[in-house]
Amino acid sequence: MTLFKNRGVAVFLTFVVVIAATLVGVGSSLNRVARDIESTFYAERYLDAGGITRRGIFIFLGNIANEALLLATDPVLLDNHNRELDIAGNSLLSSRESLMAAISARDIQKMGLAYSEVQQAFSTLAALVERLDLSDHDRQNVDSIISSFSGAQNAISESSYNQRVASFMDDASFVARLLRPFVFVTPPQAFR
């Protein structure tokens, strides 16, 4: 016990405890900020920096998946017996399946990659559909699907989520920036 009565040891232990507590506190705070940013990705509704109510990208990815399924399985397209349409439709279903797997895994980066694949496959199939001679009713149905898909795409592209991810450390204090390499911080995942 004489070890703790030594003033030098007491100062050293105090210093170690203060440093450890500071590192734990900074790490905890930065991880909380990162999780808060990611929560806006999944949110049904949240207020952005301008005080405007927004919906999270996750909600629109669900819309994207639904519209992709509707277009790929539209009876008019399936009954057309066109090899190009069949290939494009299967490609869209495959890319949608990847998106659904990423959504189930709640992996933002994988969702971003799968979303890009779905966009490309959807565009390919939509371009083929535009060339078909459809009845007015069928054309309206297909146009409605394409319009809904496009609306969800626009909402995703207008989201400021990736900007918030990129600026994750911008508002952090000097101390937090200085200590960041020494704490275990998981930054928010970008949606790309």
Residue pairs with C-beta under 8 A, 6 or more apart in sequence:
3 9
4 10
4 13
22 175
22 179
23 179
23 182
23 183
24 183
26 175
26 176
26 179
26 180
26 183
27 183
27 184
27 185
29 176
30 169
30 172
30 176
30 180
30 183
30 185
31 184
31 185
31 186
33 168
33 172
34 168
34 185
34 186
34 187
34 188
35 188
37 161
37 164
37 165
37 168
37 188
38 108
38 188
38 189
39 46
40 46
40 54
40 56
40 161
40 164
41 56
41 57
41 58
41 108
41 161
41 191
42 56
42 58
42 106
43 54
43 55
43 56
43 58
43 59
44 55
44 56
44 59
45 53
45 54
45 55
46 53
46 54
46 56
47 53
47 54
48 54
48 160
49 160
54 159
55 155
56 161
57 156
57 159
57 161
57 191
58 103
58 111
60 152
60 155
60 156
61 99
61 103
61 111
61 115
61 152
61 156
62 103
63 148
63 149
63 151
63 152
64 99
64 115
64 118
64 149
64 152
64 153
64 156
65 96
65 99
65 100
65 103
65 118
67 122
67 145
67 146
67 148
67 149
67 152
68 92
68 93
68 95
68 96
68 99
68 118
68 121
68 122
68 149
69 93
69 96
70 145
71 77
71 89
71 92
71 122
71 125
71 126
71 129
71 142
71 145
71 146
71 149
72 89
72 90
72 92
72 93
72 96
72 125
73 89
73 93
74 141
74 142
74 145
76 134
76 138
76 141
76 142
77 85
77 89
77 125
77 129
77 132
77 142
78 89
80 132
82 128
84 128
85 125
85 128
85 129
88 121
88 124
88 125
88 128
89 125
91 121
91 124
91 125
92 118
92 121
92 122
92 124
92 125
94 121
95 114
95 117
95 118
95 120
95 121
96 118
96 121
98 113
98 114
98 117
98 118
99 111
99 114
99 115
99 117
99 118
101 110
101 114
102 110
102 111
102 113
102 114
103 111
107 189
108 188
108 189
108 190
108 191
109 189
109 190
109 191
109 192
111 191
112 190
112 191
112 192
113 192
115 156
115 191
119 153
122 149
126 146
126 149
129 142
129 146
134 142
159 191
161 191
162 190
162 191
162 192
164 188
165 187
165 188
165 189
165 190
165 191
166 190
168 187
168 188
169 176
169 177
169 180
172 180
